[in-house]
Amino acid sequence: MKQYDYLLVGSGLFAGVFAYFAGKQGKKCLVLEKRDHLGGNIYCEETEGIHVHKYGAHIFHTSSREVWDFVNSLAEFNRYTNSPVANYKGEMYNMPFNMNTFSRMWGISTPEEAKKIIQEQRKVIKGEPKNLEEQAISLVGTHIYQKLVKGYTEKQWGRECKDLPAFIIKRLPVRYTYDNNYFNDLYQGIPMGGYNVIIDKLFAGCEVRLGTDYLENKKEYDALAEKVVYTGTIDSYFGYRFGRLQYRSLRFETEVLDTDNFQGNAVINYTDRETPYTRIIEHKHFEFGTQEKTVITKEYPAEWTEGMEPYYPVNDEKNQELYKRYEALAAEEKNVIFGGRLAEYRYYDMDKVIESAFACVKKEFHGINIAADHR
């Protein structure tokens, strides 16, 4: 008999949801986490009474009632609505692109006027778009592209839009209404008290070892449990047998300011190429904070290198082919479940991670009733 039923490698949302339902089934779990805290990228630090999103803004949104009921069983959510603002060289524009954006840009007031301008500007692209620049212009026209898409995207990816494939921007939301709500989902909000409230409940009852690298002593750790739930990078699990998958990373600069309100909004994007960061997050606005001080984080995109946190998979053809080879190896691994953003080499919104974990739980624990088990 092994000491544990499941060895969970990583402690983000996928592992947390799995651990929660495994515990409901009476299973014993050991969690190994390389960082000095649980929660992966949704972890929050408290500074000046403000819950700081340590790894970038995380706004929960979903159209799944099953997911929404689940997270609300773990924490009470506020009514925060994501309405970012774009700063282009001091000019302020509402996001997503809507009638407030168009009115500010062109001095117009009706949807018909906005549609006419955008449709006229789209005509400069003839035939199938050959790169991201042409794709974006074909969707939103030249003015919006130049001011609100080009610089931000080039900073995010570290290369010119003309050198990026068109498929990266499959769509750009354009609304001909005065609606600044970024998401179309039925539900959205921020957990009151921060995401740690949820993380603590998901891993309650687990044994946790922080600052622990599973891959450094893989055989030793594997011997402890019947099964492994692996949420780290899939290429590192296999010792980079076919080469390394590529990522984009982020660097954060966080500071406390002696003012109660720095920018008047939780998220402001800086869309010109000259400003080195892509956005500034003012964390108190996620929870309508009234503290005397404020905490801001500047977010800088970075080329990923070994030792940095991998945030965004580079989903081009070359990397997808490489991932498929690792995915085939993963399918042959006995008693190992691969799940989550890094193990599946895909960008996941939080609700989609939870949905993926639900599917895994239902497969692993036949007949489990997700709704009944979190009441």
C-alpha positions in Angstrom: 0.0 0.0 0.0 1.3 3.5 -0.9 1.0 6.4 1.5 -1.2 8.5 -0.8 -3.9 7.9 -3.3 -2.9 11.0 -5.4 0.3 13.0 -5.8 -0.7 16.5 -7.1 2.2 18.3 -8.9 1.4 22.0 -8.8 -1.3 23.8 -6.9 -3.2 25.9 -9.4 -7.0 25.6 -10.1 -6.9 22.3 -11.9 -5.0 20.5 -9.1 -7.2 22.3 -6.5 -10.5 21.2 -8.0 -9.2 17.7 -8.4 -8.0 17.7 -4.8 -11.3 19.0 -3.5 -13.4 16.2 -5.1 -10.8 13.5 -4.3 -11.1 14.6 -0.7 -14.9 14.2 -0.9 -14.3 10.6 -2.1 -12.1 9.9 1.0 -8.9 10.0 -1.0 -5.6 11.0 0.5 -3.6 13.7 -1.5 -0.1 15.0 -1.3 0.6 18.3 -3.0 4.0 19.3 -4.3 4.5 23.0 -5.2 7.7 24.6 -6.4 6.7 28.1 -5.2 6.4 29.2 -1.6 2.6 29.4 -1.7 -0.5 27.5 -3.0 -2.7 28.8 -5.7 -0.6 29.1 -8.9 -1.2 32.3 -10.7 -4.4 33.3 -8.9 -2.5 33.7 -5.6 -3.1 37.0 -3.8 -0.9 38.9 -1.4 -2.3 41.3 1.1 -0.7 44.8 1.2 -2.1 47.8 3.0 -5.3 45.8 3.4 -5.6 45.3 -0.4 -5.6 41.9 -2.1 -2.9 42.1 -4.7 -3.1 39.8 -7.7 0.5 38.8 -7.6 0.6 37.3 -11.1 -1.6 39.7 -13.0 -5.2 40.6 -13.1 -7.6 37.7 -12.6 -11.3 38.5 -13.2 -13.6 35.5 -12.9 -16.2 35.2 -15.7 -18.2 32.2 -17.0 -21.4 31.3 -18.7 -21.5 27.9 -17.0 -24.0 27.8 -14.2 -22.3 24.6 -12.9 -18.9 26.4 -12.6 -20.5 29.6 -11.2 -22.4 27.6 -8.5 -19.2 25.8 -7.6 -17.0 28.8 -7.1 -19.8 30.6 -5.2 -20.0 27.6 -2.8 -16.3 28.3 -1.9 -16.5 32.1 -1.7 -18.9 35.0 -2.0 -18.3 37.0 -5.2 -18.7 40.7 -5.6 -20.3 42.5 -8.6 -17.1 43.6 -10.3 -17.5 44.1 -14.0 -14.4 44.2 -16.2 -14.3 47.5 -18.1 -10.6 48.2 -19.0 -9.6 51.5 -20.4 -6.9 52.1 -23.1 -4.3 54.9 -22.9 -2.8 55.9 -26.2 -0.3 58.7 -25.6 -2.7 60.3 -23.1 -5.8 59.7 -25.1 -8.3 57.5 -23.2 -10.5 55.0 -24.9 -13.0 52.5 -23.6 -12.6 48.8 -24.2 -13.8 46.6 -25.7 -14.3 48.6 -28.9 -17.8 50.1 -28.6 -19.7 53.3 -29.2 -17.9 55.1 -26.4 -14.6 54.2 -28.2 -15.9 55.3 -31.6 -17.4 58.5 -30.2 -14.1 59.5 -28.6 -12.0 58.6 -31.7 -14.2 60.2 -34.4 -16.6 62.6 -32.7 -19.6 60.6 -33.9 -22.7 59.5 -32.0 -24.6 56.8 -33.9 -23.9 53.2 -34.8 -24.5 53.9 -38.5 -21.7 56.5 -38.5 -19.3 54.1 -36.8 -20.1 51.2 -39.1 -19.6 53.4 -42.2 -16.1 54.5 -41.1 -15.0 51.0 -40.1 -16.3 49.4 -43.3 -14.5 52.1 -45.4 -11.2 51.5 -43.6 -11.4 47.7 -43.9 -11.3 48.0 -47.7 -7.6 48.7 -47.7 -7.1 44.9 -47.2 -7.6 43.0 -50.4 -8.0 39.2 -50.3 -7.1 36.9 -47.5 -5.1 38.6 -44.7 -1.5 37.4 -44.8 -0.4 38.5 -41.3 -1.8 39.8 -38.0 -1.7 43.4 -39.2 -3.9 42.7 -42.2 -6.1 40.5 -40.1 -6.7 43.2 -37.5 -7.3 46.0 -40.1 -9.8 43.7 -41.9 -11.7 43.4 -38.6 -11.6 46.9 -37.1 -10.1 49.3 -39.7 -6.9 51.3 -39.7 -7.5 53.9 -36.9 -8.4 51.4 -34.2 -5.6 49.1 -35.3 -3.0 51.9 -35.2 -4.0 53.3 -31.9 -5.4 50.4 -29.9 -4.1 47.1 -31.4 -0.7 47.6 -33.0 1.6 48.8 -30.2 0.0 46.6 -27.5 0.2 43.5 -29.6 3.8 44.1 -30.6 4.8 44.6 -27.0 2.9 41.5 -26.0 4.6 39.2 -28.6 8.0 41.0 -28.9 7.8 41.3 -32.7 6.1 43.4 -35.4 2.5 42.7 -36.3 3.5 42.2 -39.9 5.7 39.3 -38.7 3.0 37.6 -36.7 0.5 35.0 -38.2 -3.0 36.2 -38.9 -4.6 33.4 -36.8 -3.4 35.0 -33.5 -6.3 37.5 -33.8 -9.3 35.4 -34.9 -11.7 38.1 -33.9 -11.7 41.5 -32.2 -15.0 42.3 -30.4 -16.7 45.4 -32.0 -19.9 46.5 -30.3 -22.2 49.2 -31.8 -23.7 49.9 -28.3 -22.5 52.1 -25.4 -21.4 49.1 -23.4 -18.0 48.9 -21.6 -18.5 45.4 -20.2 -15.6 43.5 -21.6 -17.0 40.0 -21.2 -20.1 38.6 -22.8 -20.5 35.9 -20.1 -23.6 35.6 -17.9 -21.6 35.8 -14.6 -18.5 37.6 -13.5 -17.0 39.0 -10.3 -14.1 38.8 -7.8 -14.1 36.6 -4.7 -14.5 38.7 -1.7 -11.4 38.3 0.4 -9.3 37.4 -2.7 -8.7 34.1 -4.5 -6.8 32.6 -1.5 -10.2 32.0 0.1 -11.0 29.6 -2.7 -7.5 28.0 -2.8 -7.5 27.3 0.9 -10.9 25.5 0.7 -9.8 23.5 -2.4 -6.7 22.1 -0.7 -8.2 21.7 2.8 -7.3 18.2 4.0 -4.3 17.8 1.7 -0.7 17.4 2.9 1.3 20.2 1.3 5.0 20.5 0.6 6.0 24.0 -0.6 9.3 24.8 -2.3 9.5 21.3 -3.7 10.5 20.4 -7.2 8.8 17.1 -8.2 11.1 16.5 -11.2 14.2 16.6 -9.1 13.2 13.5 -7.2 10.5 12.1 -9.5 11.1 8.4 -8.8 11.1 8.9 -5.1 7.8 11.0 -5.2 6.1 8.6 -7.7 6.7 5.8 -5.2 4.5 7.6 -2.6 1.2 7.6 -4.4 -1.0 5.3 -6.5 -1.5 8.1 -9.2 0.0 11.4 -10.2 -1.9 14.5 -11.3 0.7 16.5 -13.2 0.0 20.2 -13.9 3.6 21.4 -14.8 5.1 21.9 -18.2 4.6 18.8 -20.3 8.0 19.1 -22.1 9.9 19.2 -18.8 8.1 16.0 -17.6 9.7 14.1 -20.5 13.1 15.7 -20.1 12.6 17.9 -23.2 13.0 14.8 -25.3 11.9 16.5 -28.5 13.0 20.0 -27.6 11.5 22.9 -25.6 8.1 24.4 -26.1 8.1 28.2 -26.4 6.2 30.6 -24.1 5.9 34.3 -23.6 6.4 35.5 -20.0 5.7 38.5 -17.9 7.6 40.7 -15.4 5.8 42.7 -12.7 6.7 45.8 -10.9 4.5 46.4 -7.9 4.6 49.5 -5.7 2.6 51.1 -2.8 1.5 54.7 -3.5 0.6 57.3 -0.9 -2.7 58.1 -2.6 -6.2 56.6 -2.3 -6.8 56.5 -6.1 -4.0 56.4 -8.7 -5.8 55.8 -12.0 -9.5 55.4 -11.3 -9.9 52.0 -12.8 -8.6 48.5 -12.1 -6.9 48.0 -15.5 -5.6 50.5 -17.9 -3.8 49.3 -21.1 -1.0 51.3 -22.6 -1.4 50.7 -26.3 1.5 52.8 -27.8 4.7 51.0 -28.6 7.0 53.5 -26.7 5.6 52.8 -23.2 7.5 49.6 -22.1 4.7 48.0 -20.1 1.3 46.8 -21.5 -0.9 47.7 -18.6 -1.1 49.1 -15.0 -3.3 47.2 -12.5 -4.7 49.1 -9.5 -5.7 46.2 -7.3 -8.0 48.0 -4.8 -10.6 48.7 -7.6 -11.3 44.9 -8.0 -13.0 45.0 -4.6 -14.1 48.6 -4.5 -11.5 49.4 -1.9 -11.5 52.6 0.2 -8.1 52.2 1.8 -6.0 55.4 2.2 -3.1 54.0 0.1 -3.1 52.1 -3.2 -1.1 49.3 -4.8 -0.3 49.3 -8.5 1.4 46.8 -10.7 3.1 47.5 -14.1 3.1 44.5 -16.4 5.9 44.0 -18.8 5.9 41.2 -21.5 9.1 39.3 -21.7 10.7 36.6 -23.8 10.5 33.4 -21.8 13.8 31.8 -20.8 14.5 28.9 -18.4 13.8 29.8 -14.8 11.0 32.3 -15.7 7.4 31.6 -15.3 5.8 30.4 -18.6 2.5 32.3 -19.0 1.4 32.2 -22.7 2.0 29.3 -25.0 3.3 30.3 -28.4 0.6 28.5 -30.4 2.2 28.6 -33.8 2.4 25.6 -36.1 5.9 24.6 -35.0 5.0 24.5 -31.3 1.7 22.8 -31.8 3.4 20.0 -33.8 6.0 19.6 -30.9 3.2 19.6 -28.3 1.4 16.8 -30.2 4.5 14.6 -29.9 4.6 15.2 -26.1 0.8 14.6 -25.9 1.3 11.2 -27.5 3.9 10.3 -24.9 1.6 11.5 -22.2 -1.2 9.2 -23.4 1.1 6.2 -22.8 2.0 7.2 -19.2 0.3 4.8 -16.8 -1.2 6.3 -13.6 -0.5 9.9 -14.6 -3.2 12.5 -15.3 -2.0 15.5 -17.3 -4.1 18.6 -16.8 -4.2 22.4 -16.8 -2.6 25.2 -18.7 1.0 24.0 -18.7 0.4 20.3 -19.1 -2.0 20.9 -22.0 0.0 23.7 -23.5 -2.9 26.0 -24.0 -4.2 29.3 -22.7 -7.1 28.7 -20.3 -9.5 31.1 -18.7 -10.2 30.2 -15.1 -13.6 28.8 -15.7 -12.3 26.6 -18.5 -9.7 25.2 -16.2 -12.4 24.3 -13.8 -14.5 22.7 -16.5 -11.5 20.7 -17.6 -11.0 19.6 -14.0 -14.7 18.7 -13.7 -14.4 16.4 -16.8 -11.3 14.8 -15.3 -13.0 14.2 -11.9 -16.1 12.7 -13.5 -13.9 10.3 -15.5 -11.7 9.4 -12.5 -14.6 9.0 -9.9 -17.3 7.3 -11.9 -20.8 8.5 -11.1 -19.7 11.5 -9.0 -22.3 14.2 -8.8 -20.4 17.6 -9.0 -23.4 19.6 -7.8 -24.2 17.4 -4.9 -20.6 17.2 -3.7 -20.0 20.9 -3.2 -23.2 21.7 -1.3 
